Amino acid sequence: MGQLSIPHLILLIIILLIFFGPNRLPQLGQSLGKAIRGFKEGLNEVNVDAKDVGPQQQIRHADNTVQQTTTETKKENT
């Protein structure tokens, strides 16, 4: 796969301007940045949780979480 060069970037910017318009591009970039930031924070939370407990505790914690979610879903449906 080739590298992204300046002509490629210019072509990409022109295509984005055609599809989204100059007014929507900042909003699009901002929402994309927020999504990436949220994804990274979610990954960090998973890594911190995994380091805090041992393997057996992780399995028990996952089972309890599934059971709690199932119970909450049943309560909401009734």
ROKEKOL-347731 format. One record per residue (C-alpha): residue in one letter; x negated, y negated, z. Coordinates in nm, 4 decimals, m for minus. Each point is the difference from the previous one (the first is absolute). Layout:
<nodes>
A	X	Y	Z
...
</nodes>
This chain:
<nodes>
M	0.0000	0.0000	0.0000
G	m0.1442	m0.3369	m0.0976
Q	m0.0608	m0.3011	0.2148
L	0.2324	m0.2975	0.0133
S	m0.1691	m0.2825	m0.1924
I	0.0943	m0.3657	m0.0436
P	0.1898	0.0522	m0.3291
H	0.1995	0.2767	0.1675
L	0.0844	m0.2263	0.2942
I	0.1082	m0.2833	m0.2309
L	0.2250	0.2362	m0.1955
L	0.1461	0.1348	0.3235
I	0.0732	m0.3520	0.1280
I	0.1695	m0.0948	m0.3278
I	0.2197	0.3107	0.0135
L	0.0931	m0.0705	0.3633
L	0.0891	m0.3594	m0.0862
I	0.2231	0.1183	m0.2837
F	0.1861	0.2539	0.2136
F	0.0281	m0.1831	0.3313
G	m0.0482	m0.3672	m0.0848
P	m0.2265	m0.2454	0.1792
N	0.2476	m0.0628	0.2824
R	0.0295	0.3630	0.1113
L	m0.3693	0.0967	m0.0085
P	m0.0889	m0.1541	0.3402
Q	0.2986	0.1749	0.1586
L	m0.1001	0.3269	m0.1629
G	m0.3580	m0.0312	0.1243
Q	0.1152	m0.0891	0.3497
S	0.2363	0.2950	0.0262
L	m0.2649	0.2348	m0.1377
G	m0.2476	m0.1281	0.2604
K	0.2503	0.0530	0.2811
A	0.0712	0.3527	m0.1203
I	m0.3685	0.0900	m0.0118
R	m0.0588	m0.1555	0.3441
G	0.2913	0.1959	0.1473
F	m0.1269	0.3219	m0.1554
K	m0.3479	m0.0529	0.1486
E	0.1453	m0.0771	0.3431
G	0.2060	0.3183	m0.0187
L	m0.3083	0.2035	m0.0838
N	m0.1902	m0.1540	0.2921
E	0.2847	0.0866	0.2401
V	m0.0031	0.3614	m0.1166
N	m0.3793	0.0214	0.0423
V	0.0141	m0.1517	0.3506
D	0.2793	0.2368	0.1055
A	m0.1873	0.2993	m0.1382
K	m0.3192	m0.0925	0.1894
D	0.1820	m0.0472	0.3317
V	0.1389	0.3538	0.0225
G	m0.1330	0.3488	m0.0645
P	0.1219	0.2348	m0.2733
Q	0.2525	0.1865	0.2198
Q	0.1401	m0.3251	0.1345
Q	0.0370	m0.1307	m0.3558
I	0.2154	0.2998	m0.0930
R	0.2171	m0.0411	0.3105
H	0.0311	m0.3742	m0.0604
A	0.1054	0.0579	m0.3616
D	0.2602	0.2584	0.1080
N	0.1417	m0.2373	0.2631
T	0.0162	m0.2843	m0.2512
V	0.1915	0.2155	m0.2489
Q	0.2411	0.1115	0.2708
Q	0.0587	m0.3580	0.1186
T	0.0601	m0.1201	m0.3549
T	0.2451	0.2832	m0.0647
T	0.1860	m0.0758	0.3246
E	0.0173	m0.3725	m0.0802
T	0.1280	0.0748	m0.3509
K	0.2728	0.2269	0.1371
K	0.1056	m0.2687	0.2501
E	0.0202	m0.2627	m0.2763
N	0.2125	0.2269	m0.2196
T	0.2575	0.0596	0.2736
</nodes>
